[in-house]
Amino acid sequence: MKISILPCIMGLTFATGIQAQNNEWRMRGGMNLKVPLTKKLDARISHQRSFEATNNFRNRINSTGLRLSYELDKRTDVAAGVVWLQNPRSGTGNSKVFARISYESRLGDHFTWKNGLQAETFSRQTGKFKHRVIISSRIGLRKRLDFLNLSPSVGYSLYYNLSGRELQYYDDNKRPAVKQSPDGFHRGRFNITLSSKINRQFSLSLYYFNQHEFNLLAGDYRRIHIENPNGRITRRFNNYNAAGVTLNVTIGKNGTRPIF
């Protein structure tokens, strides 16, 4: 399962999104706990907090997730899980369930190429979508560097939104044309990750990503960031930069051996 279309459009979508970038920065911190259950099955529990660095580090959103992953073979794995989201400011929450399949192949003697396809559905509409599909691609090293056991990687994710809040569209004469959800490719994330393996039980991941929104392959009546007859923008692009750190912990017999 090679998703070859993604590398072809990474440059186009990233360049499109950069045109509307702002200076907003967010910081993230989290922890992942991995429990190998069998040789091919493991459970993961995660928690993450996001802060607005350009707004006095106000806590923006917190998330807690539970995931099961199964290795079909040495290159292919599947995963499914649930994530609970909470907005500390409003006290409101949401949740999503997801399923993912990924495939990893070699790029020459020194690199790996991992592609993934993930489907998500939320318990309630977020405003921009209720369902979405994420296509992701990542290139990393086959072996860690000697220096600090580092493993750098670079990747890109493309998001397809479905069933968002309906927008009112207008024709060239500024008359109402149709009111519908702007389904389509409207978000991308370019990310860089630097992982350091401390020992068999602990590793630390530092990462940066740039989120940019756009109207990729969208028709006139599926676009976001549109003007109404009064010249006001409807559903602005949500563009920002984020940096974060995640502590990864693996438990089990001798650190990485499965419990069963």
Disulfide bonds with the S-S distance in Angstrom:
none
